Structures are given as C-alpha cells and as structure tokens.
C-alpha cells in the first residue's frame, strides 16, 4: 500500500467544529437557520469523507500528522480502508439523523434544541476522529471526546430518570477507560515502545504470553462502548434520552466507535497471528458469544420498545467482535460488514420507535396492538429493519451473518456456528411478535384519530429501511473496503 500525505482527514474533522458557532448564533430564535447549518455541515462532512474513497480503494493510505504531544506520542491521522469504512457510515447517517431530529424535536417542542445540535456535531467530530486515528493515543482522545459530548444528550430531558441514566452512562464509560484502557495503553507503550497501528500488530515478540494476555484483557474491559457484558448496563440506562440520541448511540457513533476500537486493537495492536498463536482470539469469541445469547434472552423480557432495542444492540455488537475474534478471513469480513448492516437496520428501528411515540404516544409493546392500521408506513419500515437485523435475505443483515457463518466454519468453530443460528432465532422471537401485534392486534379505540408522524420523521425511516435492502444487492463500496482491510491483515 502506498502512503500519501493529505489534509483531507483534517478538513473532514473541522467541518462540525466550524458549524458549531453558526448553530449557536442561530439559537432558539432562528431554528430554521440553526438546522440549515446542521444539515449543511453533515453533507459537506460526508462529501469530504467520500472524496477519499477512490484513493483508498486504489490502495492508498492517507496520513496527516497534526502535532507531537510528547516525544514518541503524536496526534496522527490515518485513513485506511477500515477507517474510511467507519467514517462513511458515521458521516452518511449524520445526514439522515439530522433530518429526523428536526421532525422529532419539533414534534415534542423539546427544550435546549440548540445545545442538542451542538453536542450532536461534537459527537460526530469525536466519532470521525476515532475512525481516522493512526495510533492509540489519538483514538483515546477522540474516544473520550465522544463520551463527554454525548453526556449532555443522554441527560437532555433533565428528569430524575435522565440524570440517573446519564450518571451511569458517564460512570461506566469514563470508569472503564480510566481503570482499564489507560493502563492497557501504558503497558503497550512500555512493551512495544510505540502506539502506532500496524497491520501485523505491534506486540508480537515484545512480551511474554502472560503479559500479552493481561494487556488484552485490560483493553477489552476498558473499551466500555462495545457494551460487552458485564460492562453493558450503561446502554439500556441511556435509553431515557430522546430517540434521535438513541439512534446516535446505537447506529451512528457511540457503540460503533466502541466496537471499531475493539477491532482496531485486535487487528492492529495485537495482530491476528499473535492472537491465534496464544489462543486469545478463541477466548474472545466465546466471551462475545455469551453476550450475544444472554443479551438476546434479556431483550425477550423487555416490554418497553426502546429497552428491547437496547438489549438487541448489546447482542448485535458482539457479532462484530465475534467475527473479528474468529481470526479467519470470512469471519473478519462478517464482523466488519456487520458494522454497516446493523447500523442501517437498527437506526431504522429506533427511528420507528420515535415515530410510534409521536403518533400514538406509546412506549410499551403491550400497548401497541393494532397500531399498524393507523401508522402502516412506520410499522412496515419496522418490519423491514427487523428482517435485516434477524438476517433474512434480501437484506444487508443476511450478508454479514452469512460471512459470520462461513467464518465459523473456516475457523472450525461449530459451537460458534450454533450461537449465530440460535441468536438469529432469538432475534426473530423478540422482533416479529411486535410486527404481528401491530398489524393483527385489536386497536385501542383511543387511537382512532392517530396518524403517521410528519414527513421529516417518516421519510428518514423509510430511507434507512430501503437502504438495508439495497445493501444486499449492492454492498459496494463497503464490501470492497472490508475486503481490502482483510487483505491487509492476512497478506492475501
């Protein structure tokens, strides 16, 4: 691969920061202007990120060194195939979520909308910084920016419940970083004398297997945004936030930044050869499998729709970690592809949850009988999003799960194959009854006057549902970027 220097990553990162003063100046008095700047920034950011696609697909790696923090510790940015993969997902979904936010926030006449849009912009700055980070110190800085910028979004309602949920959110994410992630980075630097990512990893031959295992466990425990058990309860607690924030947490930025960071560590700090040699990949695969099954069972027990979606996300995130930890070519492909496939499927479901709340004022599944007769577009989109998460063809979720199945066979891990198939059955068990109840249940007479939410809300959820299907027929460029990532890791 050829390394080229370009300021493009910095330009993409600066866009949301430049937009913040304009959003703030427009404020509550000029909401149309405020939201114009939000949408304009999201579009420009995506276009800059997308402009790097031809070069990266052509085999180039784009780098830019911003500054040296300490000798040997640089704030560096590196856009490789994997980083661009995540950058495209986050920047594109920011556009759609911005439109959805307008409809949702105005429908409920939410307070502090200017603060909301400012924090939203900062969070995308953090997510893109994670995507383009060239080393552990850079990724840590932007990882924590993402944590701090989303805290005001979680606490947005300012109710006792929101304050409690936000406190748990901050405690878990900052606590795991301080207690585990920072020591892991310190030990890595002590052992390897570098924090720069490498396709071959940076720890091979640098320490004993015991030390490698300790560092590995610290990293996995320290990246709390991946929501693997037992460090997962912050995610359901954060569901007190407005629905667009839930969509941000689950599909656009936060949890995807978490699993992206886990995969960066697995692939580019340890390397697949080292993890295979000492068996840590297999251990992580079984740990992820435990989270997949237990979180799916917990999702079955939730009556609150957003909580059911939250536990579903806890489960689905571990599919991504599972694919990476299989250390087989197809398994890694499946894990990487599941980042985008889950993003579009799950954001559709959260958008639908918000639309249901606007239209029929219902949060609990037990109260949603017959609502599909009043809001058929929303519930049909929910059905499509659910099919993608379950893994039915022709939806993108089928492709990523298919690669995970092939990867488990390639790695000769039949128990993992059973986990994938069982969890997909559980996915259907906690999603399809919602659809059945909505379309075939008896409608509450109180909802006779209910109707679809505004087009600002409905159009984005229909669009993401359709994209979930389009990704099955045309997974490019994501498939290409995932394949380039795997090729770089395996040398194939």
LINBELHU-V11998 format. One record per run of one state. SS is the DSSP state (alpha for helix, beta for strand, coil for the rest). FROM is the first residue (numbers start at 1). TO is the last residue. If there is no record, write none. Layout:
SS FROM TO
SS FROM TO
//
This chain:
coil 1 1
beta 2 5
coil 6 7
alpha 8 26
coil 27 27
alpha 28 51
coil 52 52
alpha 53 57
coil 58 59
beta 60 70
coil 71 72
beta 73 79
coil 80 80
alpha 81 107
coil 108 112
alpha 113 132
beta 133 133
coil 134 134
beta 135 135
alpha 136 154
coil 155 159
alpha 160 192
coil 193 195
beta 196 196
coil 197 208
alpha 209 222
coil 223 223
alpha 224 226
coil 227 232
alpha 233 240
coil 241 242
alpha 243 252
coil 253 253
alpha 254 270
coil 271 271
alpha 272 278
coil 279 279
alpha 280 300
coil 301 303
beta 304 304
alpha 305 325
coil 326 328
alpha 329 360
coil 361 363
beta 364 364
alpha 365 367
coil 368 370
alpha 371 373
coil 374 375
alpha 376 390
coil 391 395
alpha 396 410
coil 411 413
alpha 414 440
coil 441 444
alpha 445 447
coil 448 454
alpha 455 473
coil 474 477
alpha 478 490
coil 491 492
//
